[in-house]
Amino acid sequence: MMREKNLRELTLPLSECPLMPHWGTLKEAIVQLNVARETGHDAIVIFDEAYRLVGILSQRDILKELDASRGCVDEKDLPASWDHQLREETAERLSRPVKDLMVKAAATVDVSDSILDASRIMLQEGATLLPVLERGKAFGVVRLGDLFYQITNAILGL
């Protein structure tokens, strides 16, 4: 039987997370997430000038933004001359700062909170990544998948 871990043990330290300043561009975020994919990351932790955690930018957030660049028009219905305009609009979106696209880090947990508390907050917020604080400062993040694994294995007695 596996020993139940606490939130501190499940927290991924910031040094192991993809990090980006809030003035970084959407294009830079895409490149960073494509590289981070090899280590199982699907979101970037966003910091301000004082290195305070200010938000999270996920693959989902990026795909929503890129889909918005297409508008409501189906590409197959567009004349060939519109192709250039669509590429320009996408290029413009790629230069947007990530602070305009990130989800602000409003919900957090403390490293001393329980795993169940963290999972409840994530479910309420619809988050897959949650900042973990220690003494009011960013300590790391916890991933929904790690909480799921720990909770369900405890329930099943594995």
C-alpha positions, -999 to +999 in steps of 0.1 A: +000+000+000+013+034-010+018+061+017-005+091+012+015+122+003+009+157+015+005+188-006+042+198-001+053+165-016+030+168-046+040+204-053+062+209-084+088+235-075+089+266-096+124+257-108+109+227-126+080+247-142+080+265-175+082+302-165+077+334-184+075+371-177+041+387-183+055+408-211+065+377-231+046+371-264+021+344-273+046+331-299+073+327-272+048+309-250+039+285-278+076+277-284+082+272-246+052+249-242+062+229-273+096+223-256+080+217-222+057+190-237+085+165-234+084+169-196+046+167-194+039+204-189+008+219-204+009+254-189+033+282-182+036+301-149+036+338-155+056+363-133+058+401-131+088+424-128+092+416-091+091+379-098+057+375-082+034+348-097+006+366-115-010+340-137-011+308-156-012+304-194-023+269-205-024+252-238-062+256-237-059+294-233-035+295-263-058+274-285-088+296-276-068+327-287-056+311-319-091+299-327-104+334-321-080+347-348-101+328-373-133+345-364-166+330-373-158+323-410-150+289-423-117+290-442-131+269-471-157+296-478-130+324-481-117+336-514-080+329-519-072+366-515-083+364-478-056+339-469-030+367-466-053+387-443-058+356-420-021+351-418-016+387-409-042+385-381-026+354-367+008+370-368-006+400-349-021+378-323+012+359-319+029+392-308+004+399-280+018+398-245+009+368-224-005+390-197-035+397-220-042+359-223-032+344-190-057+334-163-049+356-133-037+336-103-066+345-080-070+310-064-040+296-045-034+271-017-009+270+011+016+242+013+001+233+046-034+228+031-048+193+024-048+176-009-086+175-008-087+213-002-065+218-032-087+195-054-119+213-043-104+247-052-092+234-086-127+220-093-144+252-083-120+273-105-119+248-134-081+248-131-056+221-139-027+239-123-029+257-090-002+280-074+010+268-040+023+294-015+045+291+015+044+321+039+026+341+012+052+336-015+051+313-045+065+279-036+054+259-067+023+245-084+002+214-080-013+196-110-048+182-111-035+149-125-011+145-095-040+151-071-062+127-090-036+100-088-031+105-051-068+107-041-080+078-063-051+056-052-060+064-015-096+056-022-088+023-039-062+014-012-034+011-037 
